[in-house]
Amino acid sequence: MELHIQIINQKINVTCQIHVQKADFSFALASSLSITQFKNNEKIITPEIEEQCLLLFHPAMTKYQFHHLTDGIFPFIIMDH
């Protein structure tokens, strides 16, 4: 995973880039953060989103699940609210 961090006007933006090799991928992210767009090999994809996913000893989380991905690069940008 590659991470690129920018701080703009006291907001943190993180660009993540992962090489996926499986058709399915999921992760959870703190609900105080948001993601603007997901792409798989330059094609915009829409995840299944589970709001307020409760995980033991974690803040409120949002779970993102992806299906039918193709082998390749999977970039997304995480933004602080």
N, C-alpha and C positions, 0 to 999 in steps of 0.2 A: 504494500500500500504506500502510495506517495501522498504526502500532506503538504499543502502550501498555505501558509497563514498570512492574512492581511488584516491590519487594523485601520479602519476608515471611520472617521468621526466617532471615535470611541466605541465602535462596533467591531466585533471580530467576525471575519469571514474565513472559512477554511475550505479549500478546494481539495477534495479527496479523489484519488484515482486508484482503482483496484482492477487487477486482471482477473476476470471470472473465467472459470473453466467448467462450471456446472450450469444446468438450466435453471436451477432454483437458488435463491440467495435471500437472506433476511438479516435484519439487524434492528436494534432498538436505539433510540436517540432521546435525550432529555426533551420533554415537551416544550421547554423554554426556548428551544432552537427550532429553526425551520429549514427546509430544503426547497430550492426554487425549481429545479428541473433534474430529471434523471435521463441519461442517455446510455445506450448499449451499442457500441460501434457506430456512433453518430446518429442513431435512430432514437427519438424520444420515446420513452416508455413510461407507463403509469403503474405504480405499485398498488398492492392492497394495503390499506392503512388501518391499523388498530389504534384508535385514540385512547389515551390514558391506560396504557398497558401497565399493569402493576407487577413489579419485580421486587423481590425481597431486598431490603436495604438500599433501594435506589429511589431517586425522586420520580415524579410522574414521568412516564416515558411514552413515546409513540413508536409503535412497531411497524416497520416497512417490510413487505414481502414481495419478492419478484419471481415471476415464473416465465418460462420460455425464453431465457436469455441465450445468447449465442456466445461462444468462446471469443473473448477479446477484452477491450478496454471498457471500463464502467466508471465514468467520472460523475461527480455531483458536488454541489456547493452547499455547505452548511452555514447558515446565517444566524447571528445573535439577534433576538427581537429588540 
